Amino acid sequence: MVMRNFSFSAAILLLLSLIWGGCSRQAEYQVSEGGVWNTTFRIVYRCNRPLGDSIRAVMKQVEMSLSPFNDSSAISRINRGETTMTDSLIRRVFIMSQKINTASGGMFDPTVSPLVDLWGFGWKNTGREPQQAEIDSAASLVGIGSCRLLPDGTIAKKHTATQFNFSAITKGYGVDLVAEMLHRNGCSDYLVEIGGEIAMRGTNPRGEAWRIMIDAPVSNNTSVTHSRMAVISPQNTTAETASVATSGNYRNFRVTQAGERVWHTIDPRTGRPATSEALSATVIAPSCAIADALATACMAMPLTQATEMIDSLGNGYSCLIVTSGPDSTYILHPSTRFPATN
């Protein structure tokens, strides 16, 4: 009897040790990769079981909540006026967006879609430069600072025709949610990358801090190219999560009738493409969603103002802004706390 109890207890202890072990340090690194949201993803994580199904489930949840390109998503139904009820993902992204809108002096605004479309960078392309009256009409719908989340979970728009497009923060938020899921499953070593937006924690398969490459802002006008400009190690400590996002104008522009090249980043204050020296902006932040939004804001701001904004946010925040140099070279403008490059 004692022996049977002992064996049963031992079996229970063995089972619990396997459960509690989760994604232990002895587990092997696994890779999940593929396509999502019209881009690619690659996730490297240390775990003793595959989590590919859970990764895909998180991505589907993000799409069904926040994708303005999926007619069935919650944000699409809000944009069409079918409902004003939000979900937890929309509420979290909305609050972060309003904070970045304030920090950037209004330069980050997820309600700017009517102006993006008007200038030919969205789904609706008129094929011509808009008139000032058209710009003024579209601009009257823009302003996330004039939108509100109500206590009952509904959202109040600035105007019934105001549209929410959180694309400039959603990829980063998706990265955060995948990273959170991995962490809940006991994974302390991972790198999550979706469309170039990254969150990392712990160490890589070589037992070293993660290192990532920053692309040079190169475009041959016909395809996307990747050329190494710098390699950085963003983590202050492997026990914390560091996130990196990059935004650039060099791959998305059009030429006006006057022969002027204009970029896809719209200045919500003027309703016109932002005038900026920046070719790209890379931001490091504790949250990939915040890094994503800040990188977009930096592309619409004067160089000095952008770096000052990032520096004002404190520890854990830094940026690298790239401008054109002589003879097709680049000039790197790191903020105070940006890590050394090589």
C-alpha positions in Angstrom: 0.0 0.0 0.0 2.8 2.4 0.9 4.7 1.5 -2.2 1.6 2.1 -4.4 1.0 5.5 -2.8 4.7 6.3 -3.3 4.6 5.3 -6.9 1.4 7.3 -7.5 2.9 10.4 -5.8 6.1 10.0 -7.8 4.1 9.9 -11.0 2.2 13.0 -10.0 5.4 14.8 -9.1 6.9 13.8 -12.5 3.9 15.0 -14.3 3.9 18.3 -12.4 7.6 18.8 -13.1 6.9 18.4 -16.8 4.1 21.0 -16.6 6.0 23.4 -14.5 9.1 23.0 -16.6 7.2 24.6 -19.5 9.7 26.2 -21.8 12.7 25.5 -19.8 16.3 26.6 -20.4 17.0 23.1 -21.6 14.4 23.3 -24.3 15.5 23.7 -27.9 14.9 26.7 -30.1 12.0 26.5 -32.5 11.1 28.6 -35.5 7.7 29.6 -36.8 7.5 31.6 -40.0 5.2 32.4 -42.9 3.1 35.2 -44.2 0.5 37.4 -42.5 -1.1 40.9 -43.1 0.5 41.2 -46.5 4.0 40.7 -45.0 6.2 38.0 -43.5 6.9 36.9 -40.0 9.7 34.9 -38.3 9.6 33.9 -34.7 12.4 32.1 -32.9 11.7 30.9 -29.4 13.1 28.4 -26.9 10.4 26.0 -25.8 10.0 22.2 -25.3 6.8 22.2 -27.5 5.8 23.9 -30.7 3.5 27.0 -30.3 2.9 27.6 -33.9 -0.9 27.2 -33.5 -1.0 29.7 -30.7 1.1 32.2 -32.7 -1.4 32.0 -35.6 -4.3 32.3 -33.2 -2.9 35.6 -31.8 -2.4 36.9 -35.3 -5.9 36.0 -36.3 -7.2 37.8 -33.2 -5.4 40.9 -34.1 -6.7 40.8 -37.7 -10.3 40.3 -36.6 -10.1 43.2 -34.3 -7.9 45.8 -35.9 -7.5 45.2 -39.7 -9.2 47.9 -41.7 -8.7 45.6 -44.8 -10.9 42.8 -43.4 -14.5 43.7 -43.8 -15.5 41.5 -40.9 -13.1 43.0 -38.4 -14.4 45.0 -35.4 -12.7 48.2 -36.6 -14.2 47.9 -40.1 -17.6 47.6 -38.5 -17.0 50.7 -36.4 -15.7 52.6 -39.5 -18.9 51.7 -41.4 -21.0 52.9 -38.5 -22.5 49.5 -37.9 -21.5 49.6 -34.2 -19.6 51.8 -31.7 -18.7 48.9 -29.4 -14.9 48.3 -29.1 -13.0 45.3 -27.9 -10.0 45.1 -25.5 -7.5 45.3 -28.4 -9.1 48.4 -29.9 -9.2 50.1 -26.5 -5.6 49.3 -25.8 -4.4 50.6 -29.2 -6.6 53.6 -29.0 -5.2 54.7 -25.6 -1.6 54.2 -26.8 -2.4 56.1 -30.0 -3.7 59.1 -28.1 -0.6 59.2 -25.9 1.7 59.2 -29.0 -0.5 61.8 -30.6 0.1 64.0 -27.6 3.8 63.3 -27.4 4.3 64.0 -31.1 2.3 67.2 -31.1 -0.4 65.6 -33.3 2.0 64.1 -35.9 0.9 60.6 -35.2 -2.8 60.2 -35.9 -4.6 57.0 -36.9 -7.6 58.9 -38.3 -5.5 60.4 -41.1 -6.8 57.8 -43.7 -9.0 60.3 -45.7 -5.9 62.4 -46.4 -3.7 59.4 -47.2 -6.3 58.2 -49.7 -6.6 61.7 -51.2 -2.9 61.9 -51.9 -3.0 58.5 -53.6 -1.2 56.4 -50.9 -4.3 54.5 -49.7 -6.9 52.3 -51.4 -8.5 55.2 -53.2 -6.2 56.8 -55.7 -7.6 59.7 -57.7 -4.4 59.8 -59.9 -4.1 63.6 -59.4 -2.9 66.1 -56.9 -5.8 67.2 -54.6 -7.2 70.7 -54.5 -7.1 72.7 -51.3 -10.8 72.5 -50.9 -10.6 68.7 -51.0 -7.8 68.7 -48.5 -9.8 70.9 -46.1 -12.8 68.6 -46.4 -10.8 65.5 -45.6 -8.9 67.2 -42.8 -12.2 68.0 -41.1 -12.6 64.3 -40.4 -9.1 63.9 -38.9 -8.2 64.1 -35.2 -7.9 61.2 -32.8 -7.6 63.8 -30.0 -11.3 64.6 -30.7 -12.4 61.0 -30.3 -13.2 59.3 -27.0 -13.6 56.0 -25.4 -16.7 55.9 -23.2 -17.1 54.0 -19.9 -19.5 51.5 -21.5 -16.8 50.4 -24.0 -18.2 52.3 -27.0 -16.2 54.8 -29.0 -17.2 58.3 -30.0 -15.8 59.6 -33.3 -15.0 63.2 -34.1 -17.4 62.9 -37.1 -19.6 60.1 -38.2 -17.3 59.8 -41.3 -14.1 59.6 -39.2 -12.2 56.4 -40.0 -9.8 54.6 -37.8 -6.7 52.9 -39.4 -4.3 51.7 -36.7 -1.9 50.1 -39.3 1.0 52.3 -38.1 0.8 50.6 -34.7 -1.0 47.3 -35.3 2.0 45.4 -36.5 4.0 46.4 -33.5 1.0 45.5 -31.3 0.8 42.1 -32.9 4.4 41.6 -32.1 3.7 42.5 -28.5 0.8 40.1 -28.2 2.8 37.2 -29.6 5.6 38.0 -27.2 3.2 38.1 -24.3 1.8 34.7 -25.3 5.3 33.2 -25.4 6.0 34.6 -22.0 2.8 33.2 -20.6 3.9 29.8 -21.8 7.2 30.1 -20.0 9.4 31.2 -22.9 12.1 33.5 -21.7 14.2 33.4 -24.9 12.6 34.6 -28.1 12.7 37.0 -31.0 9.4 37.9 -32.6 9.6 39.7 -36.0 6.6 40.7 -38.1 7.2 42.8 -41.2 10.5 44.2 -39.7 9.0 45.1 -36.3 10.7 43.2 -33.5 10.5 42.2 -29.9 13.3 40.2 -28.2 14.0 38.8 -24.8 16.7 36.5 -23.3 19.4 35.1 -25.5 19.7 33.7 -29.1 20.6 30.1 -29.9 24.3 30.8 -29.4 23.6 32.0 -25.8 24.3 35.6 -26.7 22.2 38.8 -26.6 20.1 39.2 -29.7 21.6 41.3 -32.5 19.5 42.8 -35.3 20.4 44.4 -38.6 19.1 47.9 -39.6 18.4 48.2 -43.4 19.9 51.0 -45.3 17.2 53.1 -46.9 17.6 51.7 -50.4 15.0 51.4 -53.1 15.4 50.7 -56.8 11.8 51.9 -57.5 10.8 48.4 -58.7 11.4 46.1 -55.7 12.3 46.1 -52.0 16.0 45.6 -51.4 17.7 44.9 -48.1 21.2 46.3 -47.5 23.0 46.3 -44.2 23.6 49.7 -42.7 24.1 48.8 -39.1 23.9 46.0 -36.5 22.8 46.7 -33.0 22.1 44.9 -29.7 19.1 46.7 -28.3 18.8 44.9 -24.9 19.9 46.6 -21.7 19.4 43.2 -20.0 18.4 39.8 -21.3 15.8 39.6 -18.5 13.7 42.4 -20.1 12.0 42.7 -23.4 13.3 45.2 -26.0 11.4 46.2 -29.1 12.5 47.8 -32.3 10.5 49.3 -35.2 11.5 51.1 -38.3 9.6 53.5 -40.6 10.8 54.8 -43.9 9.5 57.0 -46.8 12.0 55.8 -49.4 9.8 52.9 -50.5 6.5 54.6 -50.8 6.3 57.8 -52.7 4.7 59.3 -55.8 5.5 62.2 -58.2 3.1 65.1 -58.5 2.1 66.7 -61.8 4.7 69.4 -61.1 7.4 66.6 -60.9 7.8 66.9 -57.2 8.4 63.7 -55.3 6.1 63.4 -52.2 6.1 60.7 -49.5 3.4 58.7 -47.9 3.7 60.2 -44.4 1.0 62.8 -44.1 1.2 65.8 -41.8 -2.2 65.9 -40.1 -1.8 69.6 -39.4 -1.4 70.6 -43.0 -3.2 67.8 -44.7 -0.2 67.4 -47.1 2.8 65.0 -47.3 5.2 65.8 -44.5 8.3 67.6 -45.3 11.2 65.8 -43.6 14.9 65.2 -44.0 14.5 61.7 -42.7 14.8 58.7 -45.0 14.1 56.3 -42.2 13.6 56.2 -38.4 14.4 53.3 -36.1 13.0 53.4 -32.6 13.8 51.2 -29.6 11.1 51.1 -26.9 9.8 48.7 -24.2 6.7 48.0 -26.3 6.8 47.3 -30.0 3.5 49.0 -30.6 4.9 52.2 -29.0 8.1 51.8 -31.1 6.0 51.4 -34.2 3.9 54.5 -33.6 6.9 56.6 -32.6 8.9 55.6 -35.7 5.9 56.8 -37.8 5.8 60.1 -35.9 9.5 60.7 -36.3 9.1 60.5 -40.1 6.7 63.4 -40.0 8.8 65.6 -37.7 11.8 67.8 -38.1 15.0 65.9 -37.2 15.9 67.7 -34.0 12.3 67.7 -32.8 12.1 64.0 -33.3 15.2 63.1 -31.4 14.2 65.5 -28.6 10.8 63.8 -28.3 12.4 60.3 -28.0 15.0 61.6 -25.4 12.2 63.1 -23.4 10.5 59.7 -22.9 13.3 58.5 -20.6 15.2 55.2 -20.2 14.3 52.4 -22.6 13.6 54.8 -25.5 16.0 55.7 -28.2 16.1 56.3 -32.0 18.3 56.4 -35.0 17.2 58.7 -37.9 18.9 58.5 -41.3 19.2 61.3 -43.7 20.9 61.6 -47.1 24.6 62.4 -47.3 26.8 63.4 -50.2 27.4 61.0 -53.1 24.6 58.6 -52.2 25.9 58.2 -48.6 23.8 58.3 -45.4 24.2 60.3 -42.3 23.2 58.6 -39.0 21.6 60.7 -36.3 21.3 58.7 -33.0 19.5 59.9 -30.0 21.3 60.1 -26.7 20.6 56.5 -25.6 20.7 54.7 -28.9 23.1 51.6 -28.7 26.4 51.5 -30.5 26.3 50.4 -34.1 28.7 48.3 -36.1 
